[in-house]
């Protein structure tokens, strides 16, 4: 998986898990809502500084935006 797609998926998953809108995340991370939208679609390749701002806004450590999400077991899918 391309790193920009992985980061985008993680940002979306974490943002939604915190019941945060794209606008809310954008405000906290000091970026535009359009940037967040493009990032979540894998259209942006964030800099290290942008990763730091996004992670802080989401309440996670920056490296967590680069990790593959844990696979759900089949027992969790039922």
Secondary structure, 3 states (H helix, E strand, C coil): CCHHHHHHHHHHHHHHHCCCCHHHHHHHHCCCHHHHHHHHCCCCCCCHHHHHHHHHHHCCCHHHHHCCCCCCCCCCCC
